[in-house]
Amino acid sequence: MDANRYLNSNRLADAWADLQAHASDGAPLEADAYRLAFADPEFLLRRETRGIRFQLELLKPDLAQQALGVDNTVVVFGSARVRDPAAAQEAMAQAEASGDAKAINKARALLRNATHYEQARAFARLVAQYSAHCPASKRLFICTGGGPGIMEAANRGAHDEGALNVGLNIALPHEQEGNRYISPELCFKFHYFALRKMHFMMRAKALVAFPGGFGTLDELFEVITLVQCRKAKPVPILLFGSDYWRRLLNLELLVDEGMVSPEDLQLFQYVDEPQAAWDAIAAFYGLGQ
């Protein structure tokens, strides 16, 4: 039995070593009927094998999180364009030195929104501090989209406390990479938005949406819709930064026009401080402070 296991392991390793050697030589990869199917990129990247790729993107992060006991997450969404206060201040100084009015206006917005970076970081620290005193099965782990900005801030807050945290990155044309504060063993990269969003919800016990753009809105409304339609269990959905969200979204209009029920506006709430966000989650689940 051991001999068979060793032989099978060798065959698997050899298949990948053959591909690696081919790539290292700089030779273009051509279709090869004799190549093992699972080690054949030409085959795995066909349109007909898309379903297999879906399964792999579902399974790989799932197994890795299971192995590390990541069963419950607090998902933090928000803009990738937000900068930490030091970087925002530096951008402001450079813009002022240039005298460029457009650059100055952009830098002012960065500086104004840098407070959200610090708030996301502080919130994540609160989650990690609570979880540090919990049994393993009850811990809450910060999970983000893995990029810069608000996502980096939340991963950073958990990292500050020495806590494992998750980043679900996505391959984009501008080559977004996982931020440096994600636990390396929990830093995943996705091709499919749908599978990535599925992973956000699979373990989510709360969603905290900081100010953001189209991506944040997409993720926010997907979660609200899933809960509204009872495709997902109710969870706290917190809109962090009430001034931003109330200016951006007039959701009361939906009730006035009969597009949603009045109780649908109870699916989320506004918060403005890290402690208030954590208190809302703790109250929802009856957690000790």
Long-range contacts (C-beta under 8 A, 24 or more apart in sequence): 11-36, 12-39, 15-39, 53-191, 53-192, 54-192, 54-195, 57-190, 57-191, 57-192, 57-195, 57-196, 58-195, 58-198, 58-199, 60-188, 61-168, 61-188, 61-199, 62-199, 62-202, 64-185, 64-186, 64-188, 65-166, 65-186, 65-203, 68-164, 68-185, 68-186, 69-136, 69-137, 69-139, 70-141, 70-164, 70-166, 70-186, 70-203, 71-137, 71-203, 72-138, 72-139, 72-140, 72-141, 72-203, 72-205, 73-140, 73-141, 73-142, 73-143, 73-166, 73-203, 73-204, 73-205, 74-127, 74-140, 74-141, 74-142, 74-143, 74-204, 74-205, 74-206, 74-207, 74-208, 74-281, 75-143, 75-144, 75-200, 75-204, 75-206, 75-207, 75-208, 76-120, 76-123, 76-124, 76-142, 76-143, 76-144, 76-150, 76-151, 76-154, 76-208, 76-210, 77-144, 77-145, 77-150, 77-151, 77-207, 77-208, 77-209, 77-210, 77-212, 77-215, 77-216, 77-219, 77-220, 78-116, 78-120, 78-149, 78-150, 78-151, 78-153, 78-154, 78-209, 78-210, 78-211, 78-212, 78-216, 78-240, 79-113, 79-116, 79-149, 79-150, 79-210, 79-211, 79-212, 79-213, 79-216, 80-145, 80-147, 80-148, 80-149, 80-150, 80-151, 80-176, 80-212, 80-215, 81-110, 81-148, 81-149, 81-213, 82-110, 82-113, 82-114, 82-116, 82-117, 82-149, 82-150, 82-153, 82-210, 82-211, 83-110, 83-113, 83-114, 83-117, 83-149, 84-114, 84-117, 84-118, 84-152, 84-153, 85-111, 85-114, 85-115, 85-117, 85-118, 87-114, 88-113, 88-114, 89-114, 113-211, 116-150, 116-153, 116-210, 116-211, 116-240, 116-241, 117-149, 117-150, 117-152, 117-153, 118-153, 119-153, 119-210, 119-240, 119-273, 119-274, 120-150, 120-153, 120-154, 120-157, 120-208, 120-210, 120-240, 121-153, 121-154, 121-156, 121-157, 121-160, 122-157, 122-274, 123-154, 123-157, 123-208, 123-240, 123-274, 123-277, 123-278, 124-153, 124-154, 124-155, 124-156, 124-157, 124-158, 124-160, 124-165, 125-157, 125-158, 125-160, 125-161, 125-274, 126-274, 126-275, 126-277, 126-278, 127-157, 127-158, 127-278, 128-157, 128-158, 128-160, 128-161, 128-162, 128-163, 128-165, 129-161, 130-278, 130-282, 130-287, 131-163, 132-161, 132-163, 140-205, 140-206, 141-165, 141-166, 141-203, 142-166, 143-167, 143-168, 143-200, 143-203, 143-204, 144-168, 144-182, 145-169, 145-170, 145-196, 145-215, 145-219, 146-170, 146-176, 146-178, 146-179, 146-182, 146-187, 146-188, 146-189, 147-176, 147-177, 147-178, 147-179, 148-176, 148-179, 150-210, 150-211, 150-212, 151-179, 152-179, 152-180, 152-181, 155-179, 155-181, 155-182, 156-181, 159-183, 168-196, 168-199, 168-200, 170-196, 197-222, 201-226, 201-232, 204-235, 205-235, 205-236, 205-281, 205-285, 206-235, 206-236, 206-237, 206-238, 206-281, 206-284, 207-235, 207-236, 207-237, 207-238, 208-238, 208-240, 208-271, 208-277, 209-237, 209-238, 209-239, 209-240, 209-245, 210-240, 210-241, 211-240, 211-241, 211-244, 211-245, 224-267, 224-268, 227-267, 228-260, 228-264, 228-267, 234-267, 235-284, 236-269, 236-280, 236-281, 236-284, 237-267, 237-268, 237-269, 238-268, 238-269, 238-270, 238-271, 238-277, 238-280, 238-281, 239-268, 239-269, 239-270, 239-271, 240-270, 240-271, 240-272, 240-277, 241-272, 242-270, 242-271, 242-272, 245-270, 246-270
